[in-house]
């Protein structure tokens, strides 16, 4: 409620009654249209009638203006003078209906209703209420002046802090660039030393792999040379079915000869040249002699035991479904393929060789010193860069706060870093002015965003009376949540109520001294102009 409106009400309540002669039901603002002794023209201009037909209980004018004091016109209205209280209009249909609508009883002049004039008492109560509101406005306005002074001082402090942070930011920017150069300078010899160390290790591993590969080739040559004539023949290759190039189950002499480079026999030197054709598929005889890593259930009870030589399998230990599956697999298997099955492997020989090579040896002291120096430079650079980011964030936040619209005199600035809560039977509502509004169930669960700061959204002549928070959490098959915050004058800063007038659109009532206006003086000689 505006201070101007409070003043008008107070003036109306305290004014003395001055009776102005006019027909019953006519407000003083329209007295000039009802001049006794002269013809009356309907207020809509539709016709003119003799004045004695005004309030004659018969409706002559279409707008009902000829019967302001009777119930004759269905669209008429009756003016309650209500001396000592507020004047009012009521529908003419309520005139003389036995119910007292006007506190001065003037609407029941001919009904016989036992009405009492309560205008003075109502006026007294309203005066007391308005005086309390005026006192709140007065105290709130004084608090507002303090807020304005504090905001002014705060703004000066923030501007000084901004200049300080800006200087610190520039110093840090110079430091970061200097440390970047130091870091890059230290990282170059570190990179070169690491590359040298890695190359030496790769060369060493290559030598190790070459030696192992030659040893494996020599072992394979000896294993394949069944007759010990220092030659590996086509027939000797054919004894290793796993070498079949196309793995079709039929290893032919022509395929074996192709593996040997087109010859029938190869000595050690020739075998070394064709070893690449064999090594991927070749399985050492030594590996086939070792126990298979995967157990198979025995066909007969007691024929075999588990890996740790514990009790033998029994028929009862094998699930019936598993037995059936094994039988089906045997039926589907090609008889020719049953003669040879390659043992299961978990990794290639190349991977095994790489594992056997072990980890890269530690860096020599000279390389480690370069690494330590580069790491120290990186740490110092990272620390300075982190400090610069923090100062940069501080600088942006200060800039944002300094340029923020906190009202004509920055009276709302004190709200910026505050939050206010209101607890209802189900939810805890939280308003953080200029940031966001949220809702959380009292019984647990996550917080729901009811909107983030959007803008001041009051009417043109009072824009700072309404805050708008938008783009909150989306409703199921509906819009994003939003909140309108209506501000009213109060000595305290508090959320007084919340509601949801429309789906996903919330309304908050919020009191603050920052919205209070200077109350007008009550010392005025104006009277109640409707009396």
N, C-alpha and C positions, 0 to 999 in steps of 0.2 A: 504494500500500500504506500503510495507516494506521500511525501510530506505535504505537498500542496493540497492533496485530497483530505489529509488529516486536518489541515487548517480550516478548510471549508466546512467540514463536519463539526469541528469545535465551534466555529463561529455561528453555525446554524443552531447548535445545541444551547449556547449561552445567550443567544440574542433574545430580546424581549419581543413579545407578540404585538404587532400593530395591525389592527383589523382594517382591511381595505374592502369597501363594499363592492360586491360582484355576485352574480348568480351562483347558487350552490353547485359545487363540483367543478368550478372554473379556476384554473391556476391564475395567479396574478400576471404571469407573462402573457396571458391572452385576454386580460381584462378589457383592453381597448376595443375588442371585437364585440363585446356584449354591453352596449350603451343603452340603458333603459330609456324608453320614449322614442327610440329610432328603430326603423326596420332592421331585422337581423339577416345578414347574408351568410349562408352556409359556408363553413371554412374551406370547402372544396370548390366554392363559387358556383355550385349547381343551381341554386335558387335563393330568392329573398322572401322572408316571411315577416309578418308583424311580430313585434318583440314579445307580445303577450302569449305567443305560441312557444316561447322558450321554456323548457321544463314544465310543459303542460301534460306530460305523460303520453305524448303521441309523437311518433318519429316522423318528422317532415324532411330532414336532410339525409341523403344517402350515406354521408360519413358519420352520422349520429351526433354532429356537433350542436344540434339544437336541443339535445336532451342530456347535458353534462351531469345533471343531478338526479335523473330517474333511470329506471331500467327499461325504458321503452325501446331503445335502439340496441339491437344485438351486438353491434360493433362499436358501441360507445365506451367511453372510459370516464371514471370519476376521480377527481383530484382530492386527496386527503390533505388538508392543511397541516395537521399534526403539529400544532404550535408547541414548541419546547422540544420537539424531536425532528426527525427527518420527514419531509413531505413525501407523498407517494401517490401513484396511480393504481387503481384497481379496475377490473372489468365492470361495466355498468350492470351486468347481470347479478353482481353481488350486493347491489344496493337494496336495502330493506329485505334481506333474505333471512334475518334473524341471527346472523353471525356477525360479530364485531370485527371488521377488517381494519378499520382506521383506528389508531390509538386514541384519537379525539372523539370517537363515536359518531362522526358526522355522516357515515354511510348508513346508519340505522336510525334515521330521524323519524320514521313513520312505521316501524315494525313492532314497536313495543318491547324490543329486546332490552334486557337489563344490562346495559353497557356502562363501563366506567372509563373515564379518561385516564389513560396510563402514560400519556406522552411525557409528562414531567419526570416520572420515575424512570422511564426508558431513556430519556435524555440524560438523566443523572448518571445512570449506569454506563451509558455509552461514553459520556464525558470522562468518567473515571478510566474506562478502558483505553480511550484515545490518549488520555494524559499519560498512561503507562507506556503506550507505544511511543509517544513523543519523548518520554524520558529515555526509553531504550535508544531511540534515534539520536537523541542528544549525546548520551554516553558513547554510543557506537561511533558517532562522528568525531568525538574527542579522541577515541582510540584510533580512528582512521588517520587523524592528523599525526599521531605518533608513528603509525605504520609508514606514512609518507616520509617522515623525517628519517626513519630507520632505513627505508628503501633508498633514499637519497644518499645517505652515508654508505650504505651497502654498495651502491653503484660506484661511488668514488673509490671504495676499497677494491672492488672488482676490476676497475679500470687500472688502478695502480698494480694490482696483482697480474693483470694481463700484460702490462708493460714488462714486469719482472719475468714472467714466464716466457714472453717473446724473446727477451735478451738471453735467457737460459737456453731457449730453443736454438737460437742462432749459434751459441757457443757449442752446444751438443752437435749441431749439424757439421760444424767445422771439425770437431773431435771425431765424429763418426767417419767422415771422409778421410781424415788422416789415418785412423786405425784401419780403414778399408785398404788403403795403400800398403800399410805395414803388413796386413794379413795376406794380401795378394803377393807381396814381395816374399813373404816367408813360405807361402804355399808352393811357389814355383820350384825351389830346390827340393822341397819335401816330395812333390809329385815326381820329379826326376829320379830322386833316390829310391822312392818306392817302386818306380817302373824298372829301375836297374835290378833291384832286389827280386822283383817278380820275374823278370826275364831270366835271371840267373837260376831261380827256382824252377822255372818252366824248362830251361835247358837241362838242368839236372834231372828233372822228371822224365824228360824225353830220353835221356841216356839210360835211365833206369828201366823205362818201358821197352826200349830197344833191346837191352840185355835180357829182360824177362821174355820178350817175344822170341828172341833167338833161342833161348833156353827151351821155351815151349815148343818151338818148331823142331829143335833137335830131338826133344823127347817124343814128339809125334812121329818124326822120321823113324826113330828106333822102334816105336810101337807098331808102325805100319810095315816096317821091314821084317816080315814074319820069318823069312828064310835066312836072314842075316847076311845077305849078299851085298849090303851097302847100296841097295837100289830099292825103290818103291815102285812096284808094278801095278798094272791095271787090275790084275786079279786080287792083289793085296788091298787095293782100295775098295773093291767090291765087298769085302768082308765088313765094311763099315757102312751099313745101310743109311745111317743118318746123313751121309754125304751126298745122297741123291739130290741133284740140283733142283729138280722140279717137285720133289717130295710127293711123287705120285705113287710110291710104293713099288716102283719097278726101276731099279738101279741097273742100267745097261753098261756094257763094255764101252760103247761109244761115249756115254756120258762120263765114265771114269777116265777115258783117254783124254776127253776135253779138259777135265780138271788138271791133268798132268801136262797140259800145253800141247796136246796132239801127239805125244810119244807114248810108247808102251811102258817104258821104264824111265825113272829119273834118279840121278845121283843126288848127293846132298846139295851141290851148288844149283842144279836144275830145280830141285824140290823147293829151295829157298825162293826161287822166282815165282813158283806157282802156289806158294803157301797161302797167299792172300785169297786164293780160290777156295781153300779148305778150312781156314781157321775159324770162320764164323759158325760152321756146322759141326766141326770135328769135336768128338767127345773122347776124352782120354780114357784108355782102358782102366787106368787107376781109379777114375771117378766112378766107373760102373761097378767096380769091386766093392765100393763102400755101401753101407745100408741105405736103402731108399728113404728119403726124409718123410714120405707120406705112408702111413700104415694102411693096409687093406685087411678087412676081416677075413679070417681063415674059412675055408670051405668045410673043413671037418673040425669038430671039437678037439682042442688040444694040439692041433698041428702047428700052431705058432704062438708066440707070446708077444707082449708089448715091448716097447723100446727098453724099459728098465728091467726086462726079464722077470716081471711079476707074474701073477697067475694067468693062465691061458684064457683066451676068449671062450665063452660058451654060447651055444645056440640061443639061450635065453637072453644073452647080453645084446643081441643084434635085433633092432626093431624090425618087426614084420614088414613094414612098408619099405624099409631100406633093402631087405632081401629081395622083394619084388622088383624094386628099381634096378638092382644089380642084374637080375635075370633078364629084364627088358633090354638093358644095355648090351648084355652078351649076345642077345638075339639079333640086335641091329648091327653088331660089329662085323666088318668084313673079315672072313677067316684068314685071308692073306696078311691082314694087318695085325693079327694077334701075335705073330711071330716076333714083332719088334715094337717096342714102345720106348721112346726116349725118356730118360729120367727127368723128373721135374726140376726146374731151375728157378731161382728167385732173382738172379741178376746176371748180367753178361760178364764174360771174362774180362772185358775192358773195364767195366765198373769195378770188378774185384781188384784188378790191377791198380786202379786209381786209389781204392781204399788202402791197399797195401803200401802206397807211396807215403802215407801219413800226412800230417799237417805241415804247412809251410814253416820253415825254421824262423826263429825270431830275427828281428832286424839287428844288424850290427850297430855298434854304439854310435858311429857317426850318423847313420840314418835315423836312429832313435832320437838323437839330439835335434836333428832337423824337424822330426815329427813333433817333438815336445815344444820346440820354438813356434812352429806353425799353430799348434793347438792353443798355446798361450795367446797368440795373436788373435785367433778365432774367438776365444773366450772373452778377451778384452773388447773386441769388436761387437760381439753379441750383447755384452752387458751395456755398452754405450748405445747400441741400436735400440735395446729394450727401454733404456732411460729416455731416449728421444721419442719413442712411441708414446710413452706415458706422458711426457711433457706436451706432445702434440695433441693428445686426447684432452689434456687439461686446458690447453689453449683453445681448442674448438668448443669445449663446453663453456668456458668463460665468454667467448665471443657470442655463442648462442644465447646465454643467459642475459648478457648485456643488451643484446638487440631484441629480446623478447618483449612482446606487448603485454605488460603487466597493468594496464590501465592508464588513464590520462596522467596520473602522478605516480605511477608504479606502486599504487597502494596494494595490489594483489601479489607483489613480489614475495612476500613472506610465505605464501602458499607453495612456492616452487619445489622445495625439498621436503614437504610434509605429506603425510597420509592420514586419512580420517576414516574410522570404521563405524558401521552401524550393524548391530546384531538383531536379527529377527528370529522368529520361532524355528525357521529352517536354515537360514543362510547368514553368512557374515559378508557384508558388502564393504568394499574398500575403495575409497576415492583418493587418488594421488593427483592433485590438481596439476594440469599441464602435462601429465604423463598418461595415466590410464585409470580405468575403472574395472573392478573385478568382483567376482562372486564366488564364494566357496561354501560348500555344505558344512553345517555344524557337525555332521556325522562322518566326516572324512571325504576323501576323494580329491581330485585335482582341481585347481583354480580355473575358472572360466573367465576369459577376457570379455568384458562388456563394452569395450571400445577404447581406442587410444586418442589422445588429444587431437582435436580437429581445428576448432576456431571459436571465437566469440560469436554468439548467434542470437543476441537479443534484438529487439526492434531498433529501428534506425535512431530513435531518440534516446535509447537506453541499451546500447549494444552490449555493455558489460554486465548485464543482468542474467545472461544465459550462457552456459558453456556447452559445447557439443563435442562428444567423444564418439569416434566412428571406427568402422572396420574391425570390429571385435570378432570373436569366434563365430563361425557360421552356424546357423540353426539347421536342424535336419530338414531338408527340402524347403529351406526358407532363406531369408536374407542374413547377412552378417549382423551380429548384435551391435546396437548403438545405445548411447545414453545421453539424455538431455539433463543438465544440472541447472536448476533454477536457484538463483541467489537472492536472499532477502536480508534485510538489516538485522543484526543481532550483536549483542555484546560478546558473545562467544562464537568461536569457529567450530561448527559441528554439523554433521549430516543428521537431519531431523526425520526424514522419511524416504522410503523407496517404494516404487510401484512399477507395474508393467502394463501401461495403458493399451499397448498393442503388442502383438507377438514379436518378441525379440527386440522391442523398443522400450527402454527403461527410462524412468523419470526419478530424479533425485531432488530433494529439497535440501538446500544448504544455506546456513546462516553465516554471516561474516561481517565484522565491522567495516571492512573495506568497501562494502556496497552502500553504507549509510550516507545519507545526504544531510546537510545542515538543516535542522528543523526551522520553519518560519516562526516569527514572533506571533504570540497570541494576543498581543495588545493592539487590538483593532476596534474601531468604532462602528464597523459595518453591522447592519442588522440582518435578520432573516428575511431575505427578499421575497419569500413565498408567503409571508404572513399578512 
